[in-house]
């Protein structure tokens, strides 16, 4: 199944065991940039940090240039236990003609090391596969070993590096029945 950016059926939250990945609207991105939560929005103590603000700014630029990219935009990472936003994950663009996307993510410092990034990335990969994406790319600075471990843990493989960045990829594989790669959202 493939979705066109902006279709309403593709805007559901993605759920994992401990997280909710909430597709960020342009209005939510504006509030993140302003540092002011909206009615009912719960933010963790460090949210938004500079990476969250940059992601929101990038989403707003994409919206201004090409329209709302959802479902291939940014997602707020929220804990299911308290609903608080603790970081972000998302696609850097809609799928290209070869059905390839690039992903990025960041967690607030106080929640790192608890497996949240791997859990969120697995969910985003499953979502991408369910929408017809065939290749997912990502990268991390050479000194960002934690992020490299996250990508390796979810099955991404190193495909190269330059003087500052290591590049990762993962191709869609046929999933066995019940495999999380066949799940969209719940």
N, C-alpha and C positions, 0 to 999 in steps of 0.2 A: 504494500500500500504506500502511495506517496501522497503527501499533502502539499498544498500550495500555501506559502507563507500568508498568514493573516486569516486562515480559515478557522472558524470558531470551534470545530470539533477537535482541533489540535492544541487547544489552549489549556487542557486539563493539567493539574499538578501531577508530577511523577512521584510515586511513593516507593520507599525502600523500607527495610525493617526499622531503621532509626531516623530516617530523614524524609523530608518533603522537598522536592525540587519544584519551585514555583516559577512559571514563566513570567518574566518581568515585563510589565507594560511600560510604554513611554512615560506615563504619569508617575509610575513608581520610580522609574529611572530619574526623573526630575526631582523627586523628593530625596533620593539618595544623594544626588549631586548637591542639593540644598542642605542636606544633613537634618532633615525634618521628617520624622515618620508620619504617615497618614493615620487616620482613624482606624484603630484596631490592628495596626502593624506593630509587631513586637520585634525589637532589635536587640541582639546581644550587646554586652557592654562595649565591645570593640567594633561594632558594626555601625556604619560602614567605615572601613579603613581605606587607605589610599588606593588599593587595588580594586575595591568595590566601587569607589567613585570613578576610577578610570574605566571600568567595565560599563558603568551606567552612562558615562560620557560617550563611549564608543557606540553603545546602543542608540543613543540619541542622534549621533552623527549618521548612523546607518538608516535610521528612520527618516531623517531629513533628506538623505540622498536617494533612497530607494523604497521608502515605505517601511512599515513594521515587518521585521523579518520573522516574527513568531510563526511557527514553533522553533525556527532555527535561530533564535536569539539567545539572550542571557536568562539564566535561572538563578533565583535566590535559593541558597541552601538553608533550609530551616530544620531545626530539631523537632521531631515528632513529640517529644516529651513536654516541651514548653512552647513550641511554635516560634521560637526566637530565630531570627536570621543570624547565621554565623559565617557566611561567606557567599561565594558565587561560583557558578560554572556555566559554560555555554559554548555556543558555536561562534566562530569569528566571521562566518558568512553563511548564506544559504548554500545548499549543495551545488557544485558546478556541473558542467555538462557530463562529466564522468561519474557523477554522484559521490564526489569527494567533499569532505568537510574538515575543518581544523577546529580543535577544541582547546579550551583553556580553563583553569580553575584556580581558586585561592580560598584558603580558610583563614579566619582570624587566628592570631597567634595562640590564644589560650585554649583552643580546641584542636590544635594539631596533635598528631601522634595517637589519635584514638580510632583511626580507620575510617573516618568520615570521608576523606577525599577519595579513597578507593571505592567506597560504597556509592558515592555520588557519581564517580566516573563510570562505574559499571552500569548504573541506571541510564546515564546519558548515552552510553554505547548501545545498550539494548533499545533505547528509543530511536537512535539513528538507524540501526539495522531494521527496525520495524517500519521505518519510513523510506526504505529503499536505498539508503546510503550504502556504498560498497567499500569505501576506504575512509578511515579516520586518521588524521595526522595531529601531532602535538609536538611540543618541544619544551626543553627546560635548560636553563643556564647550566654550564658544566659544574659549577659549585653547588647547585641546588639538588643535592643527592636525595633529599626526602621526596621531591616531586618525581625524580627519576624512578625511585622505588615504587611510587604509586602507579606509574604507567607500566612498569614491569609486572607488578602484582595483578593488574587486570588483563595481562596478556599482550600488551603492546610490545613491539620489538624495536630495537635501535636500528636505524637505517642510515645513520651518518652523523657527522659532527663537524663543526668548524672551530675557529679559535675561541668562541664563547658559548656555543649552544650545541646540545645533543638533540637529534631529531628522532622521533618515534612514529610508528605507523601500526595500524591494525586493519586487516582486511576482513570483510564480512565472511563468515563461514556458515555453512548450513548448521543450524542448531537442532539438537535433539529435542523431541517433545518434552515440554516442561522446562527447558533451558531458559534462563532469564533473558537470553537474547531474543526470544520470541514474545516477550511481554512488552506491551506499550506502556500503559499507565494503569494504576489501580486506585 
